[in-house]
């Protein structure tokens, strides 16, 4: 695997290192030892799969608070998505900054999402399928979210949003004064 750290410390793009022959190829997509060597958490509590009928579908921006904060390893296995993460660590130099990465069946890329990062994506193709390895169990009482269109975040989605859940559309906007004081995600 090839690990490339994003501008958000602790978040990595992970490319596969293909071993090709006349049969096709083989590639490792996860290795506890290699992840640990890069300082990444290696626990996997859940494996999740999502399918998106229509291009433009938006899921997110989700995160969980401690003690149920999640890490995620996200990969698009069919079609393509724009995967976006937002740093919510109040002490971080990149607090509230985001990174967007295209994940697709063609590039076979994955994105490692650290704890206290909001995560969401937009399907760029009809029939996009996404797998997640998650480091903590889903715990509804600790779940939080950000609005995909929050002006404080300034995320530029490539397509009009065609489908979004009522819950994701209803997350509150960040308070610019609280953001300045770095209190927006305290609870």
KOLNUSE-932974 format. One record per residue (C-alpha): x, y, z. Coordinates in steps of 0.05 Angstrom, whole numbers, always signed. Layout:
% residues N
(atom (X,Y,Z))
...
END
This chain:
% residues 187
(atom (+0,+0,+0))
(atom (+22,+71,-13))
(atom (+4,+120,+43))
(atom (+0,+194,+27))
(atom (-17,+241,+85))
(atom (-66,+296,+67))
(atom (-58,+368,+90))
(atom (-101,+347,+150))
(atom (-53,+313,+198))
(atom (-70,+240,+210))
(atom (-116,+233,+148))
(atom (-86,+191,+93))
(atom (-101,+173,+21))
(atom (-83,+99,+12))
(atom (-68,+73,-57))
(atom (-62,+0,-73))
(atom (+4,-28,-98))
(atom (-18,-75,-153))
(atom (+18,-141,-166))
(atom (-2,-156,-237))
(atom (+5,-218,-280))
(atom (-33,-253,-336))
(atom (-90,-269,-287))
(atom (-102,-197,-268))
(atom (-76,-167,-204))
(atom (-71,-176,-129))
(atom (-66,-120,-78))
(atom (-69,-113,-3))
(atom (-123,-64,+21))
(atom (-110,-68,+96))
(atom (-52,-90,+140))
(atom (-51,-77,+215))
(atom (+25,-72,+215))
(atom (+29,-21,+158))
(atom (-27,+21,+187))
(atom (+6,+21,+256))
(atom (+73,+41,+225))
(atom (+38,+104,+200))
(atom (+7,+118,+269))
(atom (-63,+98,+247))
(atom (-112,+61,+291))
(atom (-121,-11,+269))
(atom (-184,-31,+306))
(atom (-243,-51,+262))
(atom (-309,-55,+300))
(atom (-357,-54,+240))
(atom (-357,-62,+165))
(atom (-410,-22,+128))
(atom (-434,-19,+56))
(atom (-475,+36,+23))
(atom (-506,+38,-46))
(atom (-530,+101,-81))
(atom (-580,+98,-137))
(atom (-569,+167,-166))
(atom (-510,+212,-181))
(atom (-515,+273,-136))
(atom (-536,+233,-75))
(atom (-503,+263,-13))
(atom (-489,+227,+52))
(atom (-460,+263,+112))
(atom (-427,+300,+144))
(atom (-425,+251,+202))
(atom (-380,+241,+263))
(atom (-385,+212,+333))
(atom (-360,+243,+398))
(atom (-315,+209,+449))
(atom (-318,+158,+478))
(atom (-349,+131,+413))
(atom (-306,+171,+364))
(atom (-296,+132,+300))
(atom (-240,+122,+251))
(atom (-260,+101,+181))
(atom (-227,+70,+121))
(atom (-271,+87,+62))
(atom (-267,+57,-8))
(atom (-312,+63,-69))
(atom (-320,-6,-101))
(atom (-369,+13,-157))
(atom (-376,+79,-193))
(atom (-345,+142,-163))
(atom (-354,+189,-104))
(atom (-324,+254,-79))
(atom (-306,+238,-7))
(atom (-299,+298,+40))
(atom (-271,+301,+111))
(atom (-271,+360,+159))
(atom (-221,+366,+217))
(atom (-261,+377,+281))
(atom (-204,+372,+331))
(atom (-207,+439,+368))
(atom (-132,+438,+383))
(atom (-113,+424,+310))
(atom (-78,+475,+266))
(atom (-126,+453,+211))
(atom (-190,+458,+252))
(atom (-252,+463,+207))
(atom (-210,+455,+144))
(atom (-231,+401,+95))
(atom (-201,+355,+43))
(atom (-238,+326,-16))
(atom (-214,+262,-51))
(atom (-245,+226,-110))
(atom (-252,+152,-95))
(atom (-272,+106,-151))
(atom (-273,+35,-176))
(atom (-220,+57,-226))
(atom (-169,+89,-179))
(atom (-182,+37,-123))
(atom (-162,+91,-73))
(atom (-183,+92,+0))
(atom (-187,+148,+50))
(atom (-168,+139,+124))
(atom (-211,+184,+167))
(atom (-184,+197,+238))
(atom (-227,+206,+300))
(atom (-263,+273,+307))
(atom (-267,+284,+232))
(atom (-334,+295,+200))
(atom (-343,+250,+139))
(atom (-389,+253,+79))
(atom (-391,+241,+5))
(atom (-428,+255,-58))
(atom (-441,+200,-110))
(atom (-412,+222,-177))
(atom (-443,+165,-215))
(atom (-508,+126,-213))
(atom (-500,+61,-174))
(atom (-441,+83,-132))
(atom (-424,+32,-78))
(atom (-380,+49,-18))
(atom (-349,+4,+36))
(atom (-327,+28,+105))
(atom (-285,-5,+158))
(atom (-303,+31,+222))
(atom (-261,+31,+286))
(atom (-319,+40,+335))
(atom (-390,+15,+340))
(atom (-445,+61,+316))
(atom (-471,+95,+379))
(atom (-531,+140,+365))
(atom (-525,+181,+429))
(atom (-455,+205,+407))
(atom (-472,+217,+334))
(atom (-467,+288,+308))
(atom (-466,+320,+240))
(atom (-450,+382,+200))
(atom (-491,+412,+143))
(atom (-461,+396,+75))
(atom (-476,+467,+53))
(atom (-452,+504,+116))
(atom (-420,+570,+93))
(atom (-369,+566,+149))
(atom (-341,+502,+117))
(atom (-345,+526,+44))
(atom (-346,+455,+14))
(atom (-356,+457,-61))
(atom (-395,+396,-83))
(atom (-387,+380,-157))
(atom (-460,+363,-172))
(atom (-527,+390,-149))
(atom (-552,+350,-90))
(atom (-606,+304,-118))
(atom (-619,+261,-57))
(atom (-603,+273,+17))
(atom (-635,+246,+80))
(atom (-679,+291,+122))
(atom (-632,+280,+180))
(atom (-571,+302,+140))
(atom (-607,+363,+112))
(atom (-627,+384,+182))
(atom (-560,+386,+218))
(atom (-552,+456,+248))
(atom (-506,+508,+217))
(atom (-442,+525,+254))
(atom (-444,+589,+294))
(atom (-387,+632,+267))
(atom (-374,+662,+336))
(atom (-369,+593,+368))
(atom (-324,+570,+312))
(atom (-277,+627,+327))
(atom (-276,+605,+399))
(atom (-268,+532,+377))
(atom (-329,+510,+416))
(atom (-373,+488,+358))
(atom (-364,+413,+367))
(atom (-356,+407,+442))
(atom (-423,+373,+450))
END
